[in-house]
Amino acid sequence: FQGMIDEMYETFTGSVAEYRGLNQQAVIDTQAGLYFGPGAVSAGLADEVSDPQAALNAIAAKYQQPRQKTSIQMQAAAMDLQTKM
């Protein structure tokens, strides 16, 4: 059982290190402490401090697909081009 726990700990600390750009020993040295706000940013465990809605908006904006033009919008754009010729 302890072997499984050790393996999961190794996987977890390795993943945190990889995705946060830290070395694994730096992650281990946190001793699974709790970090909040600026302390988490200083420790390299967070990018910035933000309110929940701003964080969700930033995530949504990052992955939002450009909206496809509707057929009526394309027809209007074509008519607009024709009037300018």
Buried (B, 14 or more C-beta within 10 A) or exposed (E): EEEEEEEEEEEEBEEBBEEBEBEBEBBBEBEEEEBEEEEBBEBBBBEEEEEEEEEEEEEEEEEEEEEEEEEEEEEEEEEEEEEEE
